[in-house]
Amino acid sequence: MIDGDNISPDKILKINIGSINIFLFISFYFIRINTFGIVF
């Protein structure tokens, strides 16, 4: 159905946003490791 096709891009977009958030979180985590030398 057309509705199903409209839902798919939204799911893909949410997955992409989720991946970006995880990437930013990991990047921030590594910055903390580099700054303090330990993982909090």
C-alpha positions as CSV (number, residue, x, y, z in Angstrom):
1,M,0.0,0.0,0.0
2,I,1.0,3.6,-0.4
3,D,0.8,4.2,3.4
4,G,3.4,1.4,3.9
5,D,5.7,3.1,1.4
6,N,5.3,6.4,3.3
7,I,6.2,4.7,6.6
8,S,9.4,3.1,5.4
9,P,11.3,6.3,4.7
10,D,10.3,7.6,8.2
11,K,11.7,4.4,9.8
12,I,15.0,4.7,7.7
13,L,15.2,8.4,8.8
14,K,14.8,7.5,12.5
15,I,17.4,4.7,12.1
16,N,19.8,7.3,10.6
17,I,19.2,9.8,13.4
18,G,19.7,7.0,16.0
19,S,23.0,6.0,14.4
20,I,24.1,9.7,14.4
21,N,23.2,10.0,18.1
22,I,25.1,6.8,18.9
23,F,28.1,8.1,16.9
24,L,28.1,11.4,18.7
25,F,27.8,9.6,22.1
26,I,30.8,7.4,21.2
27,S,32.8,10.4,20.0
28,F,32.1,12.3,23.2
29,Y,33.0,9.1,25.2
30,F,36.4,8.9,23.5
31,I,37.0,12.6,24.0
32,R,36.4,11.9,27.8
33,I,38.8,9.0,27.7
34,N,41.5,11.2,26.0
35,T,40.9,14.0,28.4
36,F,40.8,12.1,31.7
37,G,42.6,8.9,30.7
38,I,39.9,6.8,32.3
39,V,36.3,5.9,31.4
40,F,33.6,7.4,33.6
